[in-house]
C-alpha cells in the first residue's frame, strides 16, 4: 500500500515551490492556491494517485469535471489555475501551456427542471435509434451524458469502494452495469431489464475509444452519449415540447421520482436522500437537494 502525505503537507510543498519560483505574486493568491491544492490532494488520495505531483493532465481534467458539479465558475477557475501553476512548475505543462477551461455546470443543475415520464418518452421518440435508447437509459438510471459512453456489464469492471446503503435501488428491478462518473469514479447503476436487453443488442465486437470534451472513453455499446447526445436531446425537446431544460433535466427526473418511491416504501427523508445520492454517483446529499428543486 502506498503511503500518502497529508493533503496540507503536499499543498505547503507546492506553494513553497511556486513562491520560490516567483509564480505567486500575493498572499491572497497563495491562500487561494493553498486551499485549492489541498482539495485536489484529498481527491487524488481517494482515487489512488500517489501524491498530487504525480497527477497527469488527463487526471487534472477528470478532477475539474468532478468539481464542476460542486462549485461555481470562479472557484473552479481558481482550482484550475492552481493545478496549472503546479504543472508548469513540475514540467507536466510547458511554461505558457494551459489546462482546458472546464465550465461549471452547477448553475445548469440549479436551472434545469425535471421531465415527466410522458415528456421524456415523447422526446426520445423524436430522436434517432441510437439517441433514443441513450435517452431512455439516461432517464431510467439517472446517468450523466458522458456516462452513457462508459457503460459496462457489472462483471466486466469493479466499482470503486464507496458507501452503499441496503436501500440502494430498493423497489426497482434490473441489470447491474458500471459507468465511469465524474472524476473517474466507477460505480454501479441499475438498468431496467427491457432496456438492458436492448442495450446488449448494440454491443460492439470490441471496445472503441471515443473522445468527448477532450477526454477519452472506452465505449462498449453502439449508443449515443456525451455532448452529441446532449445536443440531440435539447433539439428534440424543443421540437417536441417547444422548450428544453437540457439533458440534465433527466437526472432531476430520476432524483425526484426515486425520492417519492423510497418515501412510499417507508424510508425516512434523510435516508432516502442519501440513497439517491449514492445511486446518482455524487454521494453528496446537498447536491441531491438541488435536484429536488
C-alpha positions as CSV (number, residue, x, y, z in Angstrom):
1,X,0.0,0.0,0.0
2,X,1.5,3.4,-1.0
3,X,1.8,6.0,1.8
4,X,0.2,9.3,1.1
5,X,1.5,12.6,2.6
6,X,-1.2,14.7,4.2
7,X,-3.1,17.0,1.9
8,X,-1.9,20.0,3.8
9,X,1.7,18.9,3.6
10,X,1.5,18.4,-0.1
11,X,-0.2,21.8,-0.6
12,X,2.5,23.5,1.5
13,X,5.3,21.9,-0.6
14,X,3.6,23.1,-3.8
15,X,3.1,26.6,-2.6
16,X,6.7,26.7,-1.3
17,X,7.9,25.7,-4.8
18,X,5.7,28.2,-6.5
19,X,6.8,31.0,-4.2
20,X,10.4,30.2,-4.7
21,X,10.0,30.3,-8.5
22,X,8.1,33.6,-8.1
23,X,4.9,32.2,-9.6
24,X,2.8,33.6,-6.8
25,X,2.6,37.4,-6.6
26,X,0.4,38.0,-3.5
27,X,-0.6,36.5,-0.1
28,X,-4.2,36.3,-1.3
29,X,-3.2,34.1,-4.3
30,X,-1.1,32.0,-2.0
31,X,-4.0,31.4,0.3
32,X,-6.4,30.6,-2.6
33,X,-3.9,28.2,-4.2
34,X,-3.2,26.5,-0.9
35,X,-6.9,25.7,-0.3
36,X,-7.3,24.6,-3.9
37,X,-4.3,22.3,-3.8
38,X,-5.4,20.7,-0.5
39,X,-8.8,19.9,-2.1
40,X,-7.0,18.4,-5.1
41,X,-4.7,16.4,-2.8
42,X,-7.7,14.9,-0.9
43,X,-9.3,13.8,-4.2
44,X,-6.1,12.4,-5.5
45,X,-5.8,10.2,-2.4
46,X,-9.4,9.0,-2.9
47,X,-8.7,7.7,-6.4
48,X,-5.2,6.3,-5.6
49,X,-2.9,8.9,-7.1
50,X,0.4,8.7,-5.1
51,X,0.7,12.4,-4.5
52,X,-0.5,15.4,-6.5
53,X,2.8,15.8,-8.2
54,X,2.1,12.5,-9.9
55,X,-1.2,13.8,-11.3
56,X,-1.4,13.7,-15.1
57,X,-3.1,16.3,-17.4
58,X,-5.9,13.8,-18.0
59,X,-6.4,13.3,-14.3
60,X,-6.4,17.0,-13.8
61,X,-9.2,17.3,-16.3
62,X,-11.1,14.5,-14.6
63,X,-10.8,16.3,-11.3
64,X,-12.1,19.6,-12.8
65,X,-15.0,17.8,-14.3
66,X,-15.8,16.3,-10.9
67,X,-15.7,19.7,-9.2
68,X,-17.8,21.3,-12.0
69,X,-21.0,19.9,-10.3
70,X,-20.0,21.2,-6.9
71,X,-18.5,24.7,-7.2
72,X,-19.2,27.8,-9.3
73,X,-17.1,29.0,-12.2
74,X,-15.0,31.4,-10.1
75,X,-13.9,28.7,-7.7
76,X,-13.4,26.2,-10.5
77,X,-11.2,28.6,-12.4
78,X,-9.1,29.2,-9.2
79,X,-8.6,25.5,-8.8
80,X,-7.6,25.1,-12.5
81,X,-5.1,27.9,-12.2
82,X,-3.6,26.4,-9.1
83,X,-3.2,23.0,-10.8
84,X,-1.9,24.7,-13.9
85,X,0.8,26.6,-12.0
86,X,1.9,23.4,-10.2
87,X,2.1,21.5,-13.5
88,X,4.0,24.3,-15.2
89,X,6.5,24.2,-12.4
90,X,6.9,20.4,-12.3
91,X,7.2,20.1,-16.1
92,X,3.8,18.4,-16.8
93,X,2.9,21.6,-18.8
94,X,5.1,23.9,-20.8
95,X,5.7,27.3,-19.1
96,X,2.9,29.0,-21.1
97,X,0.8,25.9,-21.7
98,X,-2.7,26.0,-20.1
99,X,-5.2,23.4,-18.9
100,X,-8.5,23.1,-20.6
101,X,-11.0,25.5,-19.0
102,X,-13.9,23.4,-17.7
103,X,-17.2,25.1,-17.5
104,X,-19.0,24.8,-14.1
105,X,-22.4,23.1,-14.5
106,X,-23.6,24.0,-11.0
107,X,-25.8,26.8,-12.4
108,X,-27.1,24.4,-15.1
109,X,-28.0,21.9,-12.4
110,X,-29.8,24.5,-10.4
111,X,-31.6,25.9,-13.5
112,X,-32.7,22.5,-15.0
113,X,-36.0,21.1,-14.2
114,X,-37.4,17.6,-14.3
115,X,-39.2,16.0,-17.2
116,X,-42.2,13.8,-16.6
117,X,-42.3,10.2,-17.8
118,X,-44.5,11.2,-20.7
119,X,-42.3,14.1,-21.7
120,X,-39.1,12.0,-21.7
121,X,-40.8,9.3,-23.7
122,X,-42.1,11.8,-26.3
123,X,-38.7,13.4,-26.6
124,X,-37.0,10.0,-27.2
125,X,-39.5,9.2,-30.0
126,X,-38.3,12.2,-31.9
127,X,-34.7,11.0,-31.9
128,X,-32.7,8.6,-33.9
129,X,-32.5,5.0,-32.7
130,X,-29.0,5.4,-31.1
131,X,-30.1,8.7,-29.4
132,X,-33.5,7.2,-28.4
133,X,-32.0,4.3,-26.5
134,X,-29.5,6.6,-24.8
135,X,-32.3,8.9,-23.6
136,X,-34.4,6.1,-22.2
137,X,-31.4,4.6,-20.3
138,X,-30.3,8.1,-19.0
139,X,-33.8,8.7,-17.8
140,X,-34.2,5.2,-16.2
141,X,-30.8,5.2,-14.5
142,X,-30.1,8.9,-13.8
143,X,-27.0,9.0,-16.0
144,X,-24.8,11.9,-17.0
145,X,-24.3,12.5,-20.7
146,X,-20.7,11.1,-20.8
147,X,-21.6,8.1,-18.6
148,X,-23.6,6.7,-21.5
149,X,-20.3,6.2,-23.3
150,X,-18.8,4.2,-20.4
151,X,-21.4,1.5,-19.8
152,X,-20.1,-1.9,-19.0
153,X,-21.6,-5.1,-17.5
154,X,-21.1,-5.4,-13.8
155,X,-18.8,-8.4,-14.2
156,X,-16.5,-6.6,-16.6
157,X,-15.3,-3.8,-14.2
158,X,-15.0,-3.5,-10.5
159,X,-16.7,-0.4,-9.0
160,X,-14.7,1.9,-6.6
161,X,-15.4,1.4,-3.0
162,X,-17.9,4.0,-1.7
163,X,-20.6,4.0,1.0
164,X,-23.6,1.8,0.0
165,X,-26.9,1.6,1.9
166,X,-29.0,-1.5,1.7
167,X,-31.8,0.7,0.3
168,X,-29.9,1.3,-3.0
169,X,-32.4,0.5,-5.8
170,X,-35.0,-0.7,-3.3
171,X,-38.3,-1.2,-5.2
172,X,-36.6,-1.4,-8.6
173,X,-35.5,-4.4,-10.7
174,X,-33.0,-4.6,-13.5
175,X,-29.4,-5.5,-14.5
176,X,-26.4,-4.0,-12.8
177,X,-23.8,-2.2,-15.0
178,X,-21.0,0.1,-14.2
179,X,-20.2,3.6,-15.5
180,X,-17.3,6.0,-15.1
181,X,-18.6,9.1,-13.4
182,X,-17.3,12.5,-12.6
183,X,-13.6,12.4,-11.5
184,X,-13.2,8.9,-12.9
185,X,-15.3,7.3,-10.1
186,X,-16.6,3.8,-11.2
187,X,-20.0,3.0,-9.8
188,X,-22.8,0.5,-10.2
189,X,-26.0,1.6,-12.0
190,X,-29.3,-0.3,-12.4
191,X,-30.8,-0.5,-15.9
192,X,-34.3,-2.0,-16.3
193,X,-34.4,-5.4,-17.9
194,X,-36.1,-4.4,-21.1
195,X,-33.5,-1.6,-21.7
196,X,-30.6,-3.9,-20.7
197,X,-31.8,-6.3,-23.4
198,X,-31.9,-3.6,-26.0
199,X,-28.5,-2.4,-24.9
200,X,-26.9,-5.8,-25.3
201,X,-28.2,-5.9,-28.9
202,X,-25.9,-2.9,-29.5
203,X,-22.8,-4.5,-28.0
204,X,-19.7,-3.8,-30.1
205,X,-17.4,-6.7,-31.0
206,X,-14.5,-4.8,-29.5
207,X,-14.5,-1.6,-27.3
208,X,-13.6,1.5,-29.2
209,X,-12.1,4.7,-27.9
210,X,-14.3,7.8,-28.2
211,X,-13.4,11.4,-27.3
212,X,-15.9,13.7,-25.7
213,X,-14.9,17.2,-24.5
214,X,-11.2,16.2,-24.9
215,X,-11.5,13.1,-22.6
216,X,-11.0,9.6,-23.9
217,X,-13.6,6.9,-23.1
218,X,-13.7,3.2,-23.8
219,X,-17.1,2.5,-25.3
220,X,-18.6,-1.0,-25.5
221,X,-22.1,-0.3,-27.0
222,X,-23.2,1.4,-30.1
223,X,-25.4,4.1,-28.5
224,X,-25.1,7.8,-28.3
225,X,-23.6,9.7,-25.4
226,X,-21.7,12.8,-24.4
227,X,-22.1,16.2,-26.0
228,X,-23.5,14.9,-29.2
229,X,-26.3,13.1,-27.4
230,X,-26.9,16.1,-25.1
231,X,-27.3,18.4,-28.1
232,X,-29.6,15.9,-29.8
233,X,-31.8,15.7,-26.6
234,X,-32.1,19.5,-26.4
235,X,-33.1,19.8,-30.0
236,X,-35.6,17.0,-29.7
237,X,-37.0,18.6,-26.6
238,X,-37.5,21.9,-28.3
239,X,-39.2,20.2,-31.3
240,X,-41.5,18.1,-29.1
241,X,-42.3,20.4,-26.1
242,X,-41.2,23.8,-27.5
243,X,-38.8,24.1,-24.6
244,X,-35.7,22.4,-23.2
245,X,-34.3,22.2,-19.7
246,X,-31.3,20.3,-21.0
247,X,-30.3,16.6,-20.7
248,X,-29.5,17.3,-17.1
249,X,-33.3,17.5,-16.6
250,X,-33.4,13.7,-16.8
251,X,-31.2,13.5,-13.7
252,X,-33.7,15.8,-12.0
253,X,-36.4,13.4,-13.0
254,X,-34.6,10.4,-11.6
255,X,-33.9,12.1,-8.3
256,X,-37.4,13.3,-7.8
257,X,-39.0,10.0,-8.8
258,X,-36.7,8.0,-6.6
259,X,-37.3,10.2,-3.6
260,X,-41.1,9.6,-4.0
261,X,-40.6,5.9,-4.4
262,X,-38.3,5.5,-1.4
263,X,-40.5,7.5,0.9
264,X,-43.5,5.5,-0.2
265,X,-41.5,2.4,0.8
266,X,-41.2,3.8,4.3
267,X,-37.7,5.3,4.2
268,X,-37.1,8.4,6.2
269,X,-36.3,11.6,4.3
270,X,-32.5,11.7,5.2
271,X,-32.1,8.0,4.4
272,X,-33.9,8.4,1.0
273,X,-31.7,11.5,0.3
274,X,-28.5,9.6,1.0
275,X,-29.7,6.6,-1.1
276,X,-30.4,8.8,-4.1
277,X,-27.1,10.5,-3.8
278,X,-25.3,7.1,-3.9
279,X,-27.4,5.9,-6.9
280,X,-26.7,9.1,-8.8
281,X,-23.0,9.0,-8.1
282,X,-22.3,12.3,-6.4
283,X,-22.5,10.9,-2.8
284,X,-23.5,14.4,-1.5
285,X,-26.9,14.9,0.0
286,X,-26.7,18.7,-0.6
287,X,-26.3,18.1,-4.3
288,X,-29.3,15.8,-4.3
289,X,-31.4,18.6,-2.7
290,X,-30.5,20.8,-5.7
291,X,-32.0,18.1,-8.0
292,X,-35.2,18.1,-6.0
293,X,-35.9,21.8,-6.6
